[in-house]
Amino acid sequence: MTKVTYHLPDGTTEQVDVQLGETLMNASLRNNLPGIVAECAGSCACATCHVHLPKEYTHFFAEPTDEETDLIAYLDAADDDSRLSCQLVVGDCDAEIHVRVADSR
Ligand code: FES
């Protein structure tokens, strides 16, 4: 179990326990957090699960696939730290992770 703090589009934060093997998208949906819409339900096809992952946390996750990188390239709000939360699978990690949720509405 990993604690993830979601910094939400409205300026508030929510801390969630994320299961080993669960995506940051799924944990957000499971807890009814705003911001991550996930129209394609995690198929890496919509980019409505856009988040910003600070550099200090990138090593906890697999590198983005070409498919993810291509989708992010089409986002107006994309930045160097952009990721798709449906592709961010939590591994065995005892650190607390912070992620900033883009407004995907
Ligand atoms: S949920 Fe559609 S790309 Fe992540």
Residues whose N, C-alpha, C, O or C-beta is under 5 A from the ligand:
A	BS01	FES	A38 E39 C40 A41 G42 S43 C44 A45 C46 A47 T48 C49 L84 C86
